[in-house]
Amino acid sequence: MEPVKLLWGLALLAAAAVADVRERRVPNRLLLLGLAGRGALYAAELLTGPEEFGAVLLGDLAQAGAAVAVLALAAAASRGALGFGDVKLLGVVCLCCGLRWTFWCFAFGMAAAAAASIWLLAVKKVGRKHRLALVPYFLAGYVLTAAVWALG
């Protein structure tokens, strides 16, 4: 089931990246679709392993809750650079992939966004007040996390 959950997280981030670039926001409909897909995967997990399902569900909810709480604080402190759509999206990604995966997705994504920002400022393509769409960088962080995980 793990590869399916990881692919669902990837598909969700890819769709959200397109929306973020086009609209500068992550639509709630997309987040609800992500939750619905994860719900279907929970149903499959319940059917295939009912004995450990409760522990898995509680663990996933605790991890996603912790991620959303920390990211919401970061969003509030960032004065709009990290939006609450980004926070909700990463919460859904955490339900699919777990806290560790989400942490590295976020960390690699923010590092890529910082590097892009520095480059754009250096070549004078944007000013200091310009705001990047972050979800494409989270998608890059997700792919990098997958590559690091695959290499072991």
PEMO-V742198 format. One record per backbone hydrogen bond with DSSP energy under -1.0 kcal/mol. NH is the residue of the N-H (numbers start at 0). CO is the residue of the C=O. If there is no record, write none. Layout:
NH:CO, NH:CO
This chain:
4:0, 5:1, 6:2, 7:3, 8:4, 9:5, 10:6, 11:7, 12:8, 13:9, 14:10, 15:11, 16:12, 17:13, 18:14, 19:15, 20:16, 21:17, 22:18, 23:19, 30:26, 31:27, 32:28, 33:29, 34:30, 35:31, 36:32, 37:33, 38:34, 39:35, 40:36, 41:37, 42:38, 43:39, 44:40, 45:41, 46:42, 47:43, 48:44, 55:51, 56:52, 57:53, 58:54, 59:55, 60:56, 61:57, 62:58, 63:59, 64:60, 65:61, 66:62, 67:63, 68:64, 69:65, 70:66, 71:67, 72:68, 73:69, 74:70, 75:71, 76:72, 77:73, 80:77, 86:82, 87:83, 88:84, 89:85, 90:86, 91:87, 92:88, 93:89, 94:90, 95:91, 96:92, 97:93, 101:97, 102:98, 103:99, 104:100, 105:101, 106:102, 107:103, 108:104, 109:105, 110:106, 111:107, 112:108, 113:109, 114:110, 115:111, 116:112, 117:113, 118:114, 119:115, 120:116, 121:117, 122:118, 123:120, 124:119, 125:119, 129:126, 137:133, 138:134, 139:135, 140:136, 141:137, 142:138, 143:139, 144:140, 145:141, 146:142, 147:143, 148:144, 149:145, 150:146
